[in-house]
């Protein structure tokens, strides 16, 4: 994802922290309906610490619950994200990397910008022998990414009769590996109806440093589970999918911070135009349903939220025993709270055994 050309300047509400000294810059029910100043503040966190969640909204899309053909498949994804945020996010990020500490009043007028370009690979294997009457698929996702984060603005700190105003900017760029994400997923089919349930998690081996403004890994483990449903009628070419889930975040031992439980819902709809081409729309909802906690959390619940919607197009071609599907989709985000937001674009190439039903599009999941 890349930085968007627009910037936002927002005045955050006054926040009160405990600090002592000013320091140097620092989702199986028919698919259960479904992230400045080089001067700021330490150990505050953000809803989903630093505004970054384990779950990436948009991870699922059309054909999400349609059973895959038996055998090996490979999915390659390039995701590009550009986001901006106001003073609350900027403050939380700077606090996490360490800046201030006694009871002070902070008034922040700042601009937060981030860009993230991620390349991931996801090999999976679908078993031909039914498990619990369905198709079991196992896989794991590994990734590399480059990210840049920047904050600039004005910070006003008041402690008793003393008031200090600081202006400045900080930025950080990094290239590294992401956390590994193993996944187990079961699929069932009955005519035009398809169901799925999944369990996944994050193994925190990605590039991460609690004192760095920019990171690739999130610094802690997580477990996520959910369910989904797809209606797909090959005769009409119409399809609709929805997947929902919950994320439980483990403690980040580097910051003594535990993000709350997150709920997410991804959906996609598509219409086949030709044997190879389909078009449609995608969207997501993301909401933190419990507050953050831990010794490193001094902002309280600070719960995050964001919604996204956009177009998609798919192209499928079969060559012998293999089928290739290229899916392009993009989301524009809105109604964000305590989380950076903007737009993101996905290019997904899936290579799989040729589907039993000729001409059936297999859009990205």
N, C-alpha and C positions, 0 to 999 in steps of 0.2 A: 504494500500500500504506500501511497506517497503523500507528501504534504500538499494540502490544498492551498491555492493561492490566497484565499481570504483569511483574514485573521479576526479574532474577536477580542474585544476588551470588555470585561464585565467587572462590576463592583460586587464583591462577595459580601454577604451580611457579616456583621461583626461576630467574631469567634472568640471564645474565651478558652485559654489553655492554662495548664499548670506548668510553669517553667520557672527556672531560677536564674539563669544567666543567658545573656545574648552571646551566641557562639558564632564562630566563623561560618561563612556561607556553606552553608551546608545543603423425566418420564414412563395385564393385556386386556384392556377393555376397549373394544372397537376403537382402541387407541385413545384412551382417556383424554376426552376433549380437553388441550395444551398450554466502565475506565477511564524568587523570580526576581525571579529576582534572585540573584546569587546571594539572597539575603534572608531567606525565610526561616521557616520553622522546623525540632527533631521528633520523633516518635509518634507523630500524629499519623493516622492512616487514612485510607479512603475506602469507601464502600468497595468491597472487593479490593483489597489492599492495593493502593496505587492506581485504582480505577481499572485494574487488569484482572479479568476473570479466567478461570480454567476453561470454561465453555466458550467457544467462539460462535456467536450468533450467525446463523446461515450455514452451519456445518451440514445440515440435512436439507434436502429439497425434493424435487419431483421423483417419483418411483421409489421413494425411501423404504417402503414396506414390501416391495415386490421381491420374491425369493430370487437369489442369484443362481445362475447355472452352476452345476457342480464343477469343482476344480479351482485352479489358481486364477486370480485376477490381480491387476495392478492399477492403482489410481494415483495419478500425479496431479498435484494442485499447485497453482501459483495464485496467491492471494495478496492483494495490494490494498492497504488501508490508509486513509488520510483522516485525521481527526483534530478537532480543536476543543478547547474548554475554557471556562472562566476561572475566577479566583479560587473557588473551593477546591477544584482539582489541582490547580497550581500549588496552593498552600499544602495540601495533603502530600503531594509528591515531594515537595521540598522538605517537609517535616520528616518524612520517612528517611531521607538521606542525612538528616541531622542539621538543625539550625538554631533552635531556641529552646529555652526551658524555664516557673513562678507564675503567678496570675497576671497576665497581661491582656490587653485588648488589642486585637489585630484587625486592621481594615485593609483589604487587599484589592487593588485594581490591577489585574494582570491578564496576560494572554498566554495560553498553553497550546502548543502545537506538537503533533507527533506524526511520524510516518513509519510504516512497517511493510516490508516486502518479504513474504514468506514462500519458500519452496518446500513442499512436503511430498513424501512418497508413502503409500499405504498398500502393501502386499496383503492379500487375504486368501483364505482357502475355504471353500464351501464343500461340506461333506455330502456325498450322494446318499448315504444311509440316513434315514429320518431319525431325528432326535426329538422326543416328545411330540411326534407327529409332524414335525416341521424340519426346515433346513437350518443347520447350524453353520455359521461362518465365523472364523477366527482371524484376527489380523492385528497389526500394530502400525502406528504412524510415527515416522521420524521426520525431522525437519531441520532446515537451516534458515536463518533470517538475517536481515539487516534492518536496523531501526535507528531513528533519530528523534530525540525529544528536546524541545526548547521551551524556556519560560522567560518572559520579560514583563516588567511592569513596575508598579510602585507599592511599597509596603509601609504602612504607618503603624507603629507600635507605641501604645500608651501604657505606662506603668506609674500609677500615682500621678504626680504632677509632671512627670517627664514624658515627652513625646518625641519620637524619633522617626524621621522619614528617610527611606532608602530607595533608590532607583537602581535598576540593573538588569542583567540577563545572564542566564546560564544555559548551556546546551550540552548534549552528550550523544555520541553515535557509537554503535557497536555492531559487529557481525559475529554470529555464533550459532550454536546448535540449540534446538528447542527441546522441551521435555518430551519424553517418549510416552505414547498413549496406546496401550494395548486395549483391544475391544473384542467382546464376544456378543454375537447377535443371532437371534432365532427368528425365522420367518415362517408364516403359514399362508396358504392360498385357498380360496373357495370361490371359483368363478371370477367375478369382477372385483371381489373383495380380498384384500391382503392385509395381514397384520404382522407386526414385529415387536420384539422387546430387546433391549440391549443393556449391557453393562460395560462401562469403560472407566478409565482412571488416568491419572497423570503421575508419572514417575519423575521426580524433580532432579533431572540430570542436566538440564539446560543451562546455558550461560547466564549466571545470576550473581549479582553483588548488591547487597542491601544498601550500600552507600553510593551506588551509581544511579543516576537519573534514568538512564536507558538500560533495559534488560531484555533478554530473549526468553529465558525461563521465568516462572512466577515465584520460585523460591519455596514452594511447599507442595505436598502431595494433595490429591483430590480423588473422590469417587463420584461417578455420575451414572445414573440409571434412568431408564424411561421406556416409553412405548410409542408405537406409531401405527397409522392406518393409511392405506392407499386404495382409492377407487380407480380402477383402470379398465376401460372397455376398448379392447383392440379393434372392434368393428367401427366404432365412432371415432376412435383416436383420442377420446377425452380422458383426462387423468386429474386426480386431486390427491395430494398427500399432506399429512400433518404428523409431526413428531413432537412429543413433549417430554421433559425430564427435570430432574432435580440434581443439583451438585452439592456434595458435602465437602467442605474444605478442611484440610488438616492444618495444624498450626505451623506457621513459618517460624522456625526456631531461631532464625537470625534476627528477627524483629519482635519476637514474642507476640505476634499478631495472628488472629484467626478470623478469616473472612466468614460472613454469614452464609446461610443456605440460599442458593440461587435457583430460581425457576426459569425455564426457558421453553419456548415453542417456536418451531420452524415449520413453514408451510410452503407448498409449491403447487401450481396448477399449470397444465399444458394442453395443447391441442396439436395433434399430428397433422401437418399440412401435406406432406408427401411421405413416401416410405422412409426417407432419410431425415427430413427436417421437421422440427417441432418448435413451437413458440409458446410463451406463457408468461407468468408472473411468479415472483417469490416474495417471501416476507418473513419477519420474525418479531417476537416479543421477548423481552428479557427483563426480569425483575428480581431483586434481592428481597427475600421474604422474611429473613431474620437479620438482626443487626450484627455488626462486627464485635469482636471481644478480644480479651487478652491484655496482658500488661502493657503492650505497645500501642494499644488503642486508647486515645484520649479524646476522640471526637464523639464517642457513643455509637449509636446505630448507623448513622450516615449511609442509608441504604441506596443502592444504585438502580437505575432503570433506563431502558432504551428500546425503541421500536425501529424497524426498518422495512422498506418495501422497494421493489424494483422489477425490471424485466429479465427474461431469460430466453435463450435460444439454444437448441440442441441439434447436432448433426451426427447421424449414426451411419456407419458403413461396415459391411461384413466382407471378410476376405478369407475364404476357406474355413478353417475351424475357429478363426478369431473374429471378434467384433470390436470395433473401436467407436467410442462415443466422445465427442467433444461438446462440452457444455460451457456456455458463457453466461454469467449473471452478474448483476450489480445491485447494490442496495443504497438508498439514501436514508439516513437516520433522522429521527425526530423525537420530541418529548424525552430527551435525555435528562437524567438527574445524577449528580455526583459521579459522572463518568464522561470521558472524552467521547465525542460523537462527530460524525461527518459523513463520509461515504466509503464504500469498499467494493472492489471488483474481484471476481473469481474466474479463473480459466481452469477447467478440470478435464483431464483426459483419462478415460477408463478403458483398459484393455481387458477383455474377458472372453471366455469360451463363447462361441456363437450361440445366441439364444435359440431355444427350441422353436419359438414362434417367429417365423420369418417376418422381418419388417418391424418388429416390436422395438420401439425406442427404449433405451435404458438410460434415462437421464441421471445426472449425478445425484448421489445420496449424501 
